[in-house]
Every structure is written in C-alpha cells, then in structure tokens.
C-alpha cells in the first residue's frame, strides 16, 4: 500500500513536471513571433506608399541613416538618391579639381556591383524594397560607361527603374532609352513646373524603356490643373509618382492638405483602378520648428493612409 502511494505520488509529480515543461516550451516557442517587432509595411489597401530619400536631406544621410529613417517612418519602399549609395560603394569624394569628373567616371566604369547588392540586402532584410535609384550619372556629360554603370547598379539595388530630370535635348532621351534597353531596365523622367500634358510624348515615343516619374505637386504648380486626367491617360507608362502638395500658379510647397494638389483623389484613383506603380512621399515643405524630416514624413504617411482607408 505504501509502495503504491509512493508510485502514485511519483507519477503525479512527473506528470506535473511534464505539463510544466510543455507549457514552458510552448511559451518559449511562441514568445518570439508574438512579441517580435513587426517589419515595415506601407502598402495600404493595394497602394504602395514609398519615400524618396531626398526627403531626409536635412539630416545625416548615410545608407545606415536612411535605412533607420525608413524603419522609423514604417515605409517599406524607397527611391534612393545616388550619393549615399555611391559613398557606401567607395566612390571618390567630391572635390573642385578639374579632373574630378574624369576620376569619378573611371571609378564608375570599373567598380564592382557587390556593395550595391549589399545595400539591397540591408534594406530587404527589413522588408524594404528599393524600387528606384536617382544617380547623378545620366546626363549628357556622362559617358556611356557611366550610364551603363548606373543602370547596372540600379538593378543590383533591386530597382525596376532609375530616375532622372527630363532632358531638354531629345537626343539624350533617345540615348538613355537605347542604353536602358541594352541593360534591360527602365528610365523614369521627372519634371518640375515645365510639366504639360504632352511634355513626355517625345521620350515615350522614342523607346519602350522610357517612362514617367510623375510629380503631382510640380504638375499642379506648373499647369494650374489636376493631374487626374494625365494619370488616367498615361498610367501604363508611369513608373513611379511623387506625392507633394503645391499651390496653383507656381505656388509654394505646402503641408499636405493645405495646397491645391488633389493628393487624396489621386490615391483614391490608384486604389480604385489598381495601379501598381508606387506613390512616393517627397517632403519639400518647410519643416516646422521643433520637428524634423522623419516626423514630417510620418505625417505624410498618415495622411496617405487616411486617404486610402
């Protein structure tokens, strides 16, 4: 009888320990995914909200800094300006010497793509895609080798396209389109207040590898009209689109909701039509006292999210 009681107590004790072990294991197993910080995500109801890193120009802007800002803003899609990526890759520092342009061209034409692949991994590990790159290497003065380098670096970063200010000379848009075709990438042309409904027609007609990097704020300021009809007509050739708020008649940049740019209507159009090109926050209005670029980009993201709710 005593032996039976001991065995019974032993059985119960082992069972309790086993149960406790299972509970502890379960808590340990589920603790990490349950309490882990969620990765960045700014795709809202099918519309990809991104940011151009030019928005953070008032702050330190190394690749590590820019990655940190994107995480803080909860944005998972980026148009990356060229300087930070080239600095990370070891480009010669800018100086005023007469031979700097040639030195930089030589570096670009001979550099490996490994650092750009590394940047891509850094961002991808945080669920952030770099969809566009804006290098200062696509101008008429740049060599074909530099332009090809820019296209290849963009591809190494994971970009679907590079962006550049729309050249006035159609020979340059033809040249870029031809080189982009050889490289297997796309060029998105950006315009400021010179924008008109037909401004991109020549470039688009020259090559299927030429596209539009539309800025709806500049379009509104330059045309004193809504960009909605332009977007509907040209959405298949729009590679990415900048969001900012400006006033008509070449008016100033304004905090979102205070200008004449129909940001909410544009985002609603993207949502209803299922447009897949990213809508890029570009913070250009004056930063209020006590704030900074990250805080203002967060405000812009919140504005976009409310418009898409």
FIMI-578268 format. One record per residue (C-alpha): residue number from 1; residue in one letter; x, y, z; chain. Coordinates in steps of 0.5 Angstrom, whole numbers, plus 2048, in hexadecimal, padded with zeros to 3 digits. Layout:
N
<NUM; "A"; <X; Y; Z>; "A"> ...
***
This chain:
309
<1; "X"; <800; 800; 800>; "A"> <2; "X"; <806; 805; 802>; "A"> <3; "X"; <809; 803; 7FB>; "A"> <4; "X"; <803; 804; 7F8>; "A"> <5; "X"; <802; 80B; 7FB>; "A"> <6; "X"; <80A; 80D; 7F9>; "A"> <7; "X"; <809; 80B; 7F2>; "A"> <8; "X"; <802; 80F; 7F1>; "A"> <9; "X"; <806; 815; 7F4>; "A"> <10; "X"; <80C; 814; 7F0>; "A"> <11; "X"; <807; 813; 7EA>; "A"> <12; "X"; <803; 819; 7EB>; "A"> <13; "X"; <80A; 81D; 7EC>; "A"> <14; "X"; <80D; 81B; 7E6>; "A"> <15; "X"; <806; 81D; 7E2>; "A"> <16; "X"; <806; 824; 7E5>; "A"> <17; "X"; <80D; 825; 7E3>; "A"> <18; "X"; <80C; 823; 7DC>; "A"> <19; "X"; <806; 827; 7DC>; "A"> <20; "X"; <80A; 82D; 7DE>; "A"> <21; "X"; <80F; 82B; 7D9>; "A"> <22; "X"; <80A; 82B; 7D4>; "A"> <23; "X"; <808; 832; 7D6>; "A"> <24; "X"; <80F; 835; 7D6>; "A"> <25; "X"; <811; 832; 7D0>; "A"> <26; "X"; <80A; 835; 7CD>; "A"> <27; "X"; <80B; 83C; 7D0>; "A"> <28; "X"; <812; 83C; 7CD>; "A"> <29; "X"; <810; 83A; 7C6>; "A"> <30; "X"; <80B; 83F; 7C5>; "A"> <31; "X"; <80E; 845; 7C9>; "A"> <32; "X"; <813; 847; 7C3>; "A"> <33; "X"; <80D; 847; 7BE>; "A"> <34; "X"; <808; 84A; 7C3>; "A"> <35; "X"; <80D; 850; 7C5>; "A"> <36; "X"; <811; 851; 7C0>; "A"> <37; "X"; <811; 858; 7BD>; "A"> <38; "X"; <80D; 858; 7B6>; "A"> <39; "X"; <811; 859; 7B0>; "A"> <40; "X"; <810; 860; 7AC>; "A"> <41; "X"; <80A; 860; 7A7>; "A"> <42; "X"; <807; 866; 7A4>; "A"> <43; "X"; <803; 862; 79E>; "A"> <44; "X"; <7FC; 865; 7A0>; "A"> <45; "X"; <7F6; 861; 79D>; "A"> <46; "X"; <7FA; 85F; 797>; "A"> <47; "X"; <7FD; 866; 796>; "A"> <48; "X"; <805; 866; 797>; "A"> <49; "X"; <807; 86C; 79B>; "A"> <50; "X"; <80E; 86E; 79B>; "A"> <51; "X"; <813; 873; 79C>; "A"> <52; "X"; <819; 877; 798>; "A"> <53; "X"; <81F; 877; 79D>; "A"> <54; "X"; <820; 87F; 79B>; "A"> <55; "X"; <81A; 880; 7A0>; "A"> <56; "X"; <820; 87F; 7A5>; "A"> <57; "X"; <825; 884; 7A2>; "A"> <58; "X"; <825; 888; 7A9>; "A"> <59; "X"; <827; 882; 7AD>; "A"> <60; "X"; <82D; 87E; 7AD>; "A"> <61; "X"; <82C; 879; 7A6>; "A"> <62; "X"; <831; 873; 7A6>; "A"> <63; "X"; <82E; 86D; 7A4>; "A"> <64; "X"; <82D; 86B; 7AB>; "A"> <65; "X"; <82A; 871; 7AD>; "A"> <66; "X"; <825; 871; 7A7>; "A"> <67; "X"; <823; 869; 7A9>; "A"> <68; "X"; <822; 86C; 7B0>; "A"> <69; "X"; <81D; 871; 7AE>; "A"> <70; "X"; <819; 86D; 7A9>; "A"> <71; "X"; <818; 868; 7AF>; "A"> <72; "X"; <816; 86E; 7B4>; "A"> <73; "X"; <811; 870; 7AF>; "A"> <74; "X"; <80E; 869; 7AD>; "A"> <75; "X"; <810; 869; 7A6>; "A"> <76; "X"; <812; 863; 7A2>; "A"> <77; "X"; <813; 866; 79B>; "A"> <78; "X"; <818; 86B; 799>; "A"> <79; "X"; <81B; 870; 794>; "A"> <80; "X"; <822; 870; 795>; "A"> <81; "X"; <826; 876; 794>; "A"> <82; "X"; <82D; 875; 791>; "A"> <83; "X"; <832; 878; 795>; "A"> <84; "X"; <831; 873; 79B>; "A"> <85; "X"; <832; 86D; 797>; "A"> <86; "X"; <838; 86F; 794>; "A"> <87; "X"; <83B; 872; 79A>; "A"> <88; "X"; <83A; 86B; 79D>; "A"> <89; "X"; <83D; 867; 797>; "A"> <90; "X"; <843; 86B; 798>; "A"> <91; "X"; <842; 871; 792>; "A"> <92; "X"; <848; 876; 793>; "A"> <93; "X"; <846; 87C; 797>; "A"> <94; "X"; <843; 882; 793>; "A"> <95; "X"; <848; 888; 792>; "A"> <96; "X"; <849; 88E; 78E>; "A"> <97; "X"; <84F; 88C; 78A>; "A"> <98; "X"; <84F; 88C; 782>; "A"> <99; "X"; <850; 884; 782>; "A"> <100; "X"; <84B; 882; 787>; "A"> <101; "X"; <845; 880; 782>; "A"> <102; "X"; <84A; 87C; 77E>; "A"> <103; "X"; <84C; 879; 784>; "A"> <104; "X"; <845; 877; 786>; "A"> <105; "X"; <844; 875; 77F>; "A"> <106; "X"; <84A; 870; 780>; "A"> <107; "X"; <847; 86D; 786>; "A"> <108; "X"; <840; 86C; 784>; "A"> <109; "X"; <842; 869; 77E>; "A"> <110; "X"; <847; 864; 782>; "A"> <111; "X"; <843; 863; 788>; "A"> <112; "X"; <840; 85C; 78A>; "A"> <113; "X"; <839; 85B; 78C>; "A"> <114; "X"; <83A; 858; 793>; "A"> <115; "X"; <839; 85E; 797>; "A"> <116; "X"; <832; 85F; 794>; "A"> <117; "X"; <830; 858; 795>; "A"> <118; "X"; <832; 859; 79C>; "A"> <119; "X"; <82D; 85F; 79D>; "A"> <120; "X"; <828; 85C; 799>; "A"> <121; "X"; <828; 856; 79F>; "A"> <122; "X"; <829; 85B; 7A4>; "A"> <123; "X"; <822; 85E; 7A2>; "A"> <124; "X"; <81F; 857; 7A0>; "A"> <125; "X"; <820; 854; 7A7>; "A"> <126; "X"; <81C; 85A; 7AA>; "A"> <127; "X"; <816; 858; 7A5>; "A"> <128; "X"; <818; 85F; 7A1>; "A"> <129; "X"; <819; 85F; 799>; "A"> <130; "X"; <81D; 864; 795>; "A"> <131; "X"; <819; 865; 78F>; "A"> <132; "X"; <81C; 86B; 78C>; "A"> <133; "X"; <823; 86E; 78C>; "A"> <134; "X"; <825; 875; 78A>; "A"> <135; "X"; <82C; 875; 789>; "A"> <136; "X"; <830; 87C; 786>; "A"> <137; "X"; <832; 878; 780>; "A"> <138; "X"; <82D; 878; 77B>; "A"> <139; "X"; <82F; 87F; 778>; "A"> <140; "X"; <831; 881; 771>; "A"> <141; "X"; <838; 882; 774>; "A"> <142; "X"; <839; 87B; 777>; "A"> <143; "X"; <83C; 875; 773>; "A"> <144; "X"; <838; 86F; 770>; "A"> <145; "X"; <83C; 86B; 775>; "A"> <146; "X"; <83A; 86F; 77B>; "A"> <147; "X"; <833; 86F; 779>; "A"> <148; "X"; <833; 867; 778>; "A"> <149; "X"; <836; 867; 77F>; "A"> <150; "X"; <830; 86B; 781>; "A"> <151; "X"; <82B; 866; 77E>; "A"> <152; "X"; <82F; 860; 781>; "A"> <153; "X"; <830; 863; 788>; "A"> <154; "X"; <828; 864; 788>; "A"> <155; "X"; <827; 85D; 786>; "A"> <156; "X"; <82C; 85B; 78C>; "A"> <157; "X"; <828; 85F; 791>; "A"> <158; "X"; <821; 85B; 78E>; "A"> <159; "X"; <81F; 861; 78B>; "A"> <160; "X"; <819; 861; 785>; "A"> <161; "X"; <81C; 868; 782>; "A"> <162; "X"; <821; 86D; 783>; "A"> <163; "X"; <81E; 875; 783>; "A"> <164; "X"; <821; 87B; 780>; "A"> <165; "X"; <81F; 882; 77F>; "A"> <166; "X"; <81C; 882; 778>; "A"> <167; "X"; <821; 885; 773>; "A"> <168; "X"; <81F; 88A; 76E>; "A"> <169; "X"; <823; 887; 769>; "A"> <170; "X"; <81F; 881; 765>; "A"> <171; "X"; <826; 87E; 763>; "A"> <172; "X"; <827; 87D; 76B>; "A"> <173; "X"; <821; 879; 76C>; "A"> <174; "X"; <822; 875; 766>; "A"> <175; "X"; <829; 874; 768>; "A"> <176; "X"; <826; 872; 76F>; "A"> <177; "X"; <821; 86E; 76C>; "A"> <178; "X"; <825; 86A; 768>; "A"> <179; "X"; <82A; 868; 76D>; "A"> <180; "X"; <825; 866; 772>; "A"> <181; "X"; <822; 861; 76D>; "A"> <182; "X"; <829; 85E; 76D>; "A"> <183; "X"; <82A; 85E; 774>; "A"> <184; "X"; <823; 85B; 775>; "A"> <185; "X"; <820; 861; 779>; "A"> <186; "X"; <81C; 867; 779>; "A"> <187; "X"; <81C; 86E; 77A>; "A"> <188; "X"; <817; 873; 77D>; "A"> <189; "X"; <818; 87A; 77B>; "A"> <190; "X"; <816; 87F; 781>; "A"> <191; "X"; <813; 886; 77F>; "A"> <192; "X"; <812; 88C; 783>; "A"> <193; "X"; <80E; 892; 781>; "A"> <194; "X"; <80F; 892; 77A>; "A"> <195; "X"; <80B; 88C; 77A>; "A"> <196; "X"; <805; 88C; 775>; "A"> <197; "X"; <800; 886; 773>; "A"> <198; "X"; <805; 885; 76D>; "A"> <199; "X"; <80C; 886; 770>; "A"> <200; "X"; <80E; 87F; 770>; "A"> <201; "X"; <80B; 87D; 769>; "A"> <202; "X"; <811; 87D; 765>; "A"> <203; "X"; <815; 879; 76A>; "A"> <204; "X"; <810; 874; 76B>; "A"> <205; "X"; <80F; 873; 763>; "A"> <206; "X"; <817; 872; 763>; "A"> <207; "X"; <817; 86C; 767>; "A"> <208; "X"; <813; 867; 76B>; "A"> <209; "X"; <819; 868; 770>; "A"> <210; "X"; <817; 86F; 771>; "A"> <211; "X"; <812; 870; 776>; "A"> <212; "X"; <80F; 876; 77B>; "A"> <213; "X"; <811; 877; 782>; "A"> <214; "X"; <80B; 87C; 783>; "A"> <215; "X"; <80B; 881; 789>; "A"> <216; "X"; <804; 883; 78A>; "A"> <217; "X"; <806; 889; 78E>; "A"> <218; "X"; <80A; 88C; 789>; "A"> <219; "X"; <805; 88A; 784>; "A"> <220; "X"; <7FF; 88E; 787>; "A"> <221; "X"; <804; 894; 788>; "A"> <222; "X"; <806; 894; 781>; "A"> <223; "X"; <7FF; 893; 77E>; "A"> <224; "X"; <7FB; 896; 783>; "A"> <225; "X"; <7F6; 890; 782>; "A"> <226; "X"; <7F5; 889; 785>; "A"> <227; "X"; <7FA; 883; 782>; "A"> <228; "X"; <7F4; 87E; 783>; "A"> <229; "X"; <7F3; 87E; 77B>; "A"> <230; "X"; <7FA; 87E; 77A>; "A"> <231; "X"; <7FB; 878; 77E>; "A"> <232; "X"; <7F5; 874; 77B>; "A"> <233; "X"; <7F8; 875; 774>; "A"> <234; "X"; <7FF; 873; 776>; "A"> <235; "X"; <7FE; 86E; 77C>; "A"> <236; "X"; <802; 869; 777>; "A"> <237; "X"; <808; 86D; 776>; "A"> <238; "X"; <808; 870; 77E>; "A"> <239; "X"; <80E; 86C; 781>; "A"> <240; "X"; <80D; 870; 788>; "A"> <241; "X"; <80A; 876; 78A>; "A"> <242; "X"; <80C; 87B; 78F>; "A"> <243; "X"; <807; 87E; 794>; "A"> <244; "X"; <807; 885; 797>; "A"> <245; "X"; <803; 88B; 798>; "A"> <246; "X"; <804; 891; 794>; "A"> <247; "X"; <7FF; 897; 792>; "A"> <248; "X"; <7FD; 899; 78B>; "A"> <249; "X"; <801; 89E; 787>; "A"> <250; "X"; <808; 89C; 789>; "A"> <251; "X"; <806; 89D; 790>; "A"> <252; "X"; <80A; 89A; 796>; "A"> <253; "X"; <80A; 893; 799>; "A"> <254; "X"; <805; 893; 79F>; "A"> <255; "X"; <804; 88E; 7A5>; "A"> <256; "X"; <800; 888; 7A2>; "A"> <257; "X"; <7F8; 88A; 7A1>; "A"> <258; "X"; <7FA; 892; 7A1>; "A"> <259; "X"; <7FC; 892; 79A>; "A"> <260; "X"; <7F8; 891; 793>; "A"> <261; "X"; <7FA; 88A; 792>; "A"> <262; "X"; <7F5; 885; 792>; "A"> <263; "X"; <7F9; 880; 796>; "A"> <264; "X"; <7F3; 87C; 799>; "A"> <265; "X"; <7F0; 87C; 792>; "A"> <266; "X"; <7F6; 879; 78E>; "A"> <267; "X"; <7F7; 874; 794>; "A"> <268; "X"; <7EF; 872; 793>; "A"> <269; "X"; <7F0; 871; 78C>; "A"> <270; "X"; <7F6; 86D; 78D>; "A"> <271; "X"; <7F2; 869; 791>; "A"> <272; "X"; <7EC; 868; 78D>; "A"> <273; "X"; <7F0; 867; 787>; "A"> <274; "X"; <7F5; 862; 78A>; "A"> <275; "X"; <7FB; 866; 787>; "A"> <276; "X"; <802; 862; 789>; "A"> <277; "X"; <807; 868; 789>; "A"> <278; "X"; <809; 86B; 790>; "A"> <279; "X"; <807; 871; 792>; "A"> <280; "X"; <80D; 875; 795>; "A"> <281; "X"; <80D; 879; 79B>; "A"> <282; "X"; <811; 87F; 79A>; "A"> <283; "X"; <812; 884; 7A0>; "A"> <284; "X"; <813; 88B; 79D>; "A"> <285; "X"; <80F; 890; 7A1>; "A"> <286; "X"; <813; 894; 7A7>; "A"> <287; "X"; <814; 890; 7AD>; "A"> <288; "X"; <810; 893; 7B3>; "A"> <289; "X"; <814; 895; 7B9>; "A"> <290; "X"; <815; 88F; 7BE>; "A"> <291; "X"; <814; 88A; 7B8>; "A"> <292; "X"; <819; 886; 7B3>; "A"> <293; "X"; <818; 883; 7AD>; "A"> <294; "X"; <817; 87C; 7B0>; "A"> <295; "X"; <811; 87F; 7B4>; "A"> <296; "X"; <80E; 882; 7AE>; "A"> <297; "X"; <80F; 87C; 7A9>; "A"> <298; "X"; <80B; 878; 7AE>; "A"> <299; "X"; <805; 87E; 7AE>; "A"> <300; "X"; <805; 87D; 7A6>; "A"> <301; "X"; <805; 875; 7A7>; "A"> <302; "X"; <7FF; 876; 7AC>; "A"> <303; "X"; <7FB; 87B; 7A7>; "A"> <304; "X"; <7FC; 876; 7A1>; "A"> <305; "X"; <7FA; 870; 7A6>; "A"> <306; "X"; <7F4; 874; 7A8>; "A"> <307; "X"; <7F2; 876; 7A1>; "A"> <308; "X"; <7F3; 86E; 79F>; "A"> <309; "X"; <7EF; 86C; 7A5>; "A"> 
***
